[in-house]
Amino acid sequence: MSDDQGNDQNEAEAFRAVLRGLRVPHAGDLPVFDPDTAPDAPLPLFRRWLREAAETGEPGPHTMTLATAAADRRPSQRTVMLHDADEHGWHFGTHRTSRKGRELAENPHASLAFHWMRAGRQVRVSGRVGEAGPEESAADLRGRSPAALAAALAGSGRQSEVLGSYEELLRAFEAAYERAEREPDATAPTWTLYVLEADEVEFYQEEARRRHVRLRYRRDPSERGGWRRELLWP
Ligand SMILES: Cc1cc2nc3c(=O)[nH]c(=O)nc-3n(C[C@H](O)[C@H](O)[C@H](O)COP(=O)(O)O)c2cc1C
């Protein structure tokens, strides 16, 4: 065996040892989730869990993984921010011309995943995604920080495109920062507010002895509150 191969093996073993030593950092005792006390519909429970994640000091509890799939059925996912969750659905903003925007245009079915480590919780939300109109999209952007506006202006029509050089990005951001300062009401033409209307929402609560609780809500007009609730094996 050459020295390089030996080093590669040591490195691979050290890497596996790190993985085996890792634990999910819970904040004290895990909360107890009694699915019998869960509300008829998922939105109030989602809002409560998000607020509790924020209160337990979970970093970025409003960030989520958004999975989309193009017409060729290949999935892709990325992190985006949750802007709201209300009776219309789960709101997020991005560029219509980005990879995810193009995939959503081809196939509006998408899925969101939240992981709130400190409370040992995961929430999955899936359904159809619709675009809000230009007015609502512009209002969403206006309600965000000047830095977010500058990033949206710089990325308009470009997000997910191949970048020639990092300097090109720096120049585009410089111009976008200046414009955002001059014109706080500027609109980024491709920036779009999307709303995922859920047909399925699943709540997962870890339990110390791995008897985790999974509660799935599925839309069903014949059920109380319009949702069927079922427990799932973890
Ligand atoms: C913490 C975090 C939050 C993000 N929030 C957003 C967001 O709200 N909107 C967005 O378009 N991209 C956001 N991004 C960038 C996306 O993850 C992604 O890189 C980008 O949107 C391009 O994705 P796409 O090529 O799949 O369309 C965020 C990234 C991170 C790490």
The ligand as an SDF file (V2000), in Angstrom:
LIG
                    3D

 31 33  0  0  0  0  0  0  0  0999 V2000
  -29.9800   30.1340    5.2520 C   0  0  0  0  0  0  0  0  0  0  0  0
  -30.2850   30.3350    3.7900 C   0  0  0  0  0  0  0  0  0  0  0  0
  -31.4440   31.0040    3.4190 C   0  0  0  0  0  0  0  0  0  0  0  0
  -31.7470   31.1990    2.0710 C   0  0  0  0  0  0  0  0  0  0  0  0
  -32.9080   31.8340    1.7410 N   0  0  0  0  0  0  0  0  0  0  0  0
  -33.2220   31.9930    0.4410 C   0  0  0  0  0  0  0  0  0  0  0  0
  -34.4720   32.5790    0.0690 C   0  0  0  0  0  0  0  0  0  0  0  0
  -35.3140   32.9260    0.9150 O   0  0  0  0  0  0  0  0  0  0  0  0
  -34.7320   32.7440   -1.2610 N   0  0  0  0  0  0  0  0  0  0  0  0
  -33.8300   32.3380   -2.2310 C   0  0  0  0  0  0  0  0  0  0  0  0
  -34.1150   32.5280   -3.4090 O   0  0  0  0  0  0  0  0  0  0  0  0
  -32.6670   31.7540   -1.9060 N   0  0  0  0  0  0  0  0  0  0  0  0
  -32.3360   31.5590   -0.5980 C   0  0  0  0  0  0  0  0  0  0  0  0
  -31.1580   30.9500   -0.2590 N   0  0  0  0  0  0  0  0  0  0  0  0
  -30.2860   30.4510   -1.3650 C   0  0  0  0  0  0  0  0  0  0  0  0
  -30.8310   29.0940   -1.8580 C   0  0  0  0  0  0  0  0  0  0  0  0
  -30.4940   28.0670   -0.9410 O   0  0  0  0  0  0  0  0  0  0  0  0
  -30.2990   28.7100   -3.2600 C   0  0  0  0  0  0  0  0  0  0  0  0
  -28.8940   28.6320   -3.2640 O   0  0  0  0  0  0  0  0  0  0  0  0
  -30.7480   29.7030   -4.3330 C   0  0  0  0  0  0  0  0  0  0  0  0
  -32.0700   30.1430   -4.1140 O   0  0  0  0  0  0  0  0  0  0  0  0
  -30.6500   29.0740   -5.7140 C   0  0  0  0  0  0  0  0  0  0  0  0
  -31.4230   27.8860   -5.7470 O   0  0  0  0  0  0  0  0  0  0  0  0
  -31.8500   27.1660   -7.1200 P   0  0  0  0  0  0  0  0  0  0  0  0
  -30.6600   27.2470   -8.0390 O   0  0  0  0  0  0  0  0  0  0  0  0
  -32.1700   25.7660   -6.7400 O   0  0  0  0  0  0  0  0  0  0  0  0
  -33.0370   27.9030   -7.6590 O   0  0  0  0  0  0  0  0  0  0  0  0
  -30.8460   30.7260    1.0690 C   0  0  0  0  0  0  0  0  0  0  0  0
  -29.6830   30.0300    1.4580 C   0  0  0  0  0  0  0  0  0  0  0  0
  -29.4120   29.8400    2.7800 C   0  0  0  0  0  0  0  0  0  0  0  0
  -28.1560   29.0780    3.1590 C   0  0  0  0  0  0  0  0  0  0  0  0
  1  2  1  0
  2  3  1  0
  2 30  2  0
  3  4  2  0
  4  5  1  0
  4 28  1  0
  5  6  2  0
  6  7  1  0
  6 13  1  0
  7  8  2  0
  7  9  1  0
  9 10  1  0
 10 11  2  0
 10 12  1  0
 12 13  2  0
 13 14  1  0
 14 15  1  0
 14 28  1  0
 15 16  1  0
 16 17  1  0
 16 18  1  0
 18 19  1  0
 18 20  1  0
 20 21  1  0
 20 22  1  0
 22 23  1  0
 23 24  1  0
 24 25  2  0
 24 26  1  0
 24 27  1  0
 28 29  2  0
 29 30  1  0
 30 31  1  0
M  END
$$$$
